[in-house]
Amino acid sequence: MTSNSQLTVVTRDDASDSSMAPPSALTGAQRQHAYRLRRKRAVIDAIGEEALASRVTLLALLSDGLAALEANGTSTMLIEIKRESVKRVLKAIVTRYGIDLTD
């Protein structure tokens, strides 16, 4: 086994094939698109890690879960998955903000 003292790590942010221009050259539409992509990634990353998610991400997860529960034609399995997700999100919100539900 040889030792390599110079490891190269490529992430989404510094990939050389990135089609995005530097932040200073982005149009308003490109900035908005990039923001939406970051929000979507944050929501995906927060699934199962609700206690660590930001407030905006929790609200997006809650919105997605409730919309799926109200939609017609949602499969039984998806309903159960979304129901559990909504429970985790609500638990995280109640815990984080100290909401007393005993009234």
N, C-alpha and C positions, 0 to 999 in steps of 0.2 A: 504494500500500500504506500503510495507516494504522498508527500505532504504538499498541498497547494496553499501558499500563503496569500494568494490574491483571489478570493472568491468573488464572483460577479453575481449580483442578485438583480433581477429585472422585475419590476412591479408594473401594475397598470399605469401608474403615474409617470414612470420614467421610461416607458417602452419607446424604442427608437422609431417604431412604425406608427406612432400615434398620429392620427389625422387632425387632432385639435391644434390650433394655433396657440402661441403663448397667450396667457391671460390678458395682457394689455391689448391684443389685437382681436379679441373676440367681440362679435356683435351681441346685441342684447338678446337676440333669439338663441345664439349659441350658449351664452351664459345661462339662460333659462333652461335650455336643454341639458346642460351639464349639471345644473342644480337638481333637476328632476331625476337624472340618472343617479346622482349621489343619494338622494332620498330613497329611491327604489333599492339601492344597494344596502342602505342603512336598515330598511325594513326587513329585507331578506336576512341580513346578518343578525337581526335582533330576535328572530324566531327561536324560541327556546332560551333566550337570554334576556327576557323582558325586564328583569330587575336592573339591568345595566343600560337599558335603552334610554334615549333622550325623550323628553316629553312629546316632541313633535312626532317621533317615531312611534311611540306608544299610541298616540291618537290615530296615526295612519293605520297601525295594526288593528286597532279597535274598529275603525271605520270599515276596513276591508272585511273583517270578521262578521260584523253586523250586516253588511251588505250581502254577504254570501248566505247568511242565515235567513234573510228576507227574500232572496231571489227564488223565483219559481224554477223548478227543474233541477235544483241542487241535489246531488246524489246523497244518499243516507250517510255514506262514509265521509264525504266532505263536510256534511253538517256536523258530524261528531268531531271532526278535526277542528273545524272553525269554532265550535262551542268550547272546546278545551283551550284554544288560543285566546278567545275572548275572556275566559275565566282567568287565565294567567295574566293577561293585560290588566284586567280590572283589579286583580290582587296586587299587581305591581303599583298601580295608581293609588289604591287605598293605602297600601303600606308606605309608599313614598311621601304622600301628602297628609298622612295621619288622619284620614277620614273616618269618622265614627259612624258606623252603620247601625247602631243599636237604637236609634230613635223610633 
